Amino acid sequence: MAYGRPIVVAHTKQGDAFAFGLKNGMELTGGTIVSGGAMGDLYGYTLVMSGQEKTPANFIDGATEANPFAGMTTPPTVISGT
């Protein structure tokens, strides 16, 4: 995820999906590993992504929880292991 300037898709709890960085991509600018002590504390990763777009993030119409890319006309390219 830290390689290049990817387009980031964020999936909300309501089932909506948004695409960030469609024109210029996003940049991974920071992050932390968090291990909370209490049951309700976060235990995971926090990534900070930043981008410089002229327009807000695009809503992906037709996205579902099972397939957040369902509303896209061109399927995404996934590159792993770089």
CYANA upper distance limits for C-alpha pairs under 8 A (distance plus 0.5 A):
  1 MET  CA      6 PRO  CA      7.76
  1 MET  CA     28 LEU  CA      8.23
  2 ALA  CA     27 GLU  CA      7.83
  2 ALA  CA     28 LEU  CA      6.14
  3 TYR  CA     82 THR  CA      7.91
  4 GLY  CA     27 GLU  CA      8.09
  5 ARG  CA     24 ASN  CA      7.86
  5 ARG  CA     25 GLY  CA      5.12
  5 ARG  CA     26 MET  CA      5.49
  5 ARG  CA     27 GLU  CA      5.99
  6 PRO  CA     21 GLY  CA      7.84
  6 PRO  CA     25 GLY  CA      5.53
  6 PRO  CA     26 MET  CA      6.02
  6 PRO  CA     27 GLU  CA      7.87
  7 ILE  CA     19 ALA  CA      7.22
  7 ILE  CA     20 PHE  CA      6.30
  7 ILE  CA     21 GLY  CA      5.56
  7 ILE  CA     22 LEU  CA      6.27
  7 ILE  CA     25 GLY  CA      5.57
  7 ILE  CA     26 MET  CA      6.60
  8 VAL  CA     19 ALA  CA      6.20
  8 VAL  CA     20 PHE  CA      5.57
  8 VAL  CA     21 GLY  CA      7.09
  8 VAL  CA     25 GLY  CA      8.28
  8 VAL  CA     26 MET  CA      7.44
  9 VAL  CA     17 ALA  CA      7.02
  9 VAL  CA     18 PHE  CA      6.00
  9 VAL  CA     19 ALA  CA      4.99
  9 VAL  CA     20 PHE  CA      6.71
  9 VAL  CA     68 PRO  CA      8.46
 10 ALA  CA     17 ALA  CA      6.06
 10 ALA  CA     18 PHE  CA      5.80
 10 ALA  CA     19 ALA  CA      7.07
 10 ALA  CA     20 PHE  CA      8.26
 11 HIS  CA     15 GLY  CA      7.00
 11 HIS  CA     16 ASP  CA      6.30
 11 HIS  CA     17 ALA  CA      4.91
 11 HIS  CA     18 PHE  CA      7.12
 11 HIS  CA     65 GLU  CA      8.14
 11 HIS  CA     68 PRO  CA      7.53
 12 THR  CA     16 ASP  CA      5.84
 12 THR  CA     17 ALA  CA      6.74
 15 GLY  CA     63 ALA  CA      8.01
 15 GLY  CA     64 THR  CA      6.52
 15 GLY  CA     65 GLU  CA      6.09
 16 ASP  CA     59 PHE  CA      8.05
 16 ASP  CA     60 ILE  CA      7.93
 16 ASP  CA     63 ALA  CA      6.95
 16 ASP  CA     64 THR  CA      7.57
 16 ASP  CA     65 GLU  CA      8.41
 16 ASP  CA     68 PRO  CA      8.42
 17 ALA  CA     59 PHE  CA      6.60
 17 ALA  CA     60 ILE  CA      6.00
 17 ALA  CA     61 ASP  CA      8.39
 17 ALA  CA     63 ALA  CA      6.59
 17 ALA  CA     64 THR  CA      8.32
 17 ALA  CA     68 PRO  CA      6.59
 18 PHE  CA     57 ALA  CA      6.52
 18 PHE  CA     58 ASN  CA      5.89
 18 PHE  CA     59 PHE  CA      5.06
 18 PHE  CA     60 ILE  CA      6.12
 19 ALA  CA     57 ALA  CA      6.07
 19 ALA  CA     58 ASN  CA      5.66
 19 ALA  CA     59 PHE  CA      7.01
 19 ALA  CA     60 ILE  CA      7.33
 20 PHE  CA     25 GLY  CA      7.86
 20 PHE  CA     26 MET  CA      7.67
 20 PHE  CA     51 GLY  CA      8.35
 20 PHE  CA     56 PRO  CA      8.34
 20 PHE  CA     57 ALA  CA      5.35
 20 PHE  CA     58 ASN  CA      7.22
 21 GLY  CA     25 GLY  CA      4.51
 21 GLY  CA     26 MET  CA      5.73
 21 GLY  CA     51 GLY  CA      6.59
 21 GLY  CA     52 GLN  CA      7.97
 21 GLY  CA     53 GLU  CA      6.94
 21 GLY  CA     57 ALA  CA      7.74
 23 LYS  CA     53 GLU  CA      7.45
 24 ASN  CA     51 GLY  CA      7.71
 24 ASN  CA     52 GLN  CA      7.29
 24 ASN  CA     53 GLU  CA      7.16
 25 GLY  CA     51 GLY  CA      6.98
 26 MET  CA     49 MET  CA      6.69
 26 MET  CA     50 SER  CA      6.06
 26 MET  CA     51 GLY  CA      5.12
 26 MET  CA     52 GLN  CA      8.22
 27 GLU  CA     49 MET  CA      5.93
 27 GLU  CA     50 SER  CA      5.82
 27 GLU  CA     51 GLY  CA      6.67
 28 LEU  CA     47 LEU  CA      7.74
 28 LEU  CA     48 VAL  CA      6.47
 28 LEU  CA     49 MET  CA      5.04
 28 LEU  CA     50 SER  CA      7.07
 29 THR  CA     47 LEU  CA      8.48
 29 THR  CA     48 VAL  CA      6.15
 29 THR  CA     49 MET  CA      6.20
 29 THR  CA     50 SER  CA      7.16
 30 GLY  CA     47 LEU  CA      6.56
 30 GLY  CA     48 VAL  CA      5.48
 30 GLY  CA     49 MET  CA      7.74
 31 GLY  CA     45 TYR  CA      7.67
 31 GLY  CA     46 THR  CA      5.73
 31 GLY  CA     47 LEU  CA      4.71
 31 GLY  CA     48 VAL  CA      6.00
 32 THR  CA     45 TYR  CA      6.34
 32 THR  CA     46 THR  CA      5.75
 32 THR  CA     47 LEU  CA      7.18
 33 ILE  CA     43 TYR  CA      8.38
 33 ILE  CA     44 GLY  CA      6.41
 33 ILE  CA     45 TYR  CA      5.18
 33 ILE  CA     46 THR  CA      6.95
 34 VAL  CA     42 LEU  CA      6.96
 34 VAL  CA     43 TYR  CA      5.85
 34 VAL  CA     44 GLY  CA      5.82
 34 VAL  CA     45 TYR  CA      6.48
 34 VAL  CA     46 THR  CA      7.89
 35 SER  CA     41 ASP  CA      8.21
 35 SER  CA     42 LEU  CA      6.93
 35 SER  CA     43 TYR  CA      4.89
 35 SER  CA     44 GLY  CA      6.94
 36 GLY  CA     41 ASP  CA      5.23
 36 GLY  CA     42 LEU  CA      5.90
 36 GLY  CA     43 TYR  CA      5.94
 37 GLY  CA     41 ASP  CA      6.96
 60 ILE  CA     68 PRO  CA      8.34
 60 ILE  CA     69 PHE  CA      7.96
 60 ILE  CA     71 GLY  CA      6.10
 60 ILE  CA     72 MET  CA      7.23
 61 ASP  CA     71 GLY  CA      5.53
 61 ASP  CA     72 MET  CA      8.20
 62 GLY  CA     70 ALA  CA      6.33
 62 GLY  CA     71 GLY  CA      4.76
 63 ALA  CA     67 ASN  CA      6.69
 63 ALA  CA     68 PRO  CA      4.92
 63 ALA  CA     69 PHE  CA      6.25
 63 ALA  CA     70 ALA  CA      5.46
 63 ALA  CA     71 GLY  CA      5.63
 64 THR  CA     68 PRO  CA      5.55
 64 THR  CA     69 PHE  CA      8.28
 64 THR  CA     70 ALA  CA      7.36
 69 PHE  CA     75 PRO  CA      7.57
 69 PHE  CA     76 PRO  CA      7.87
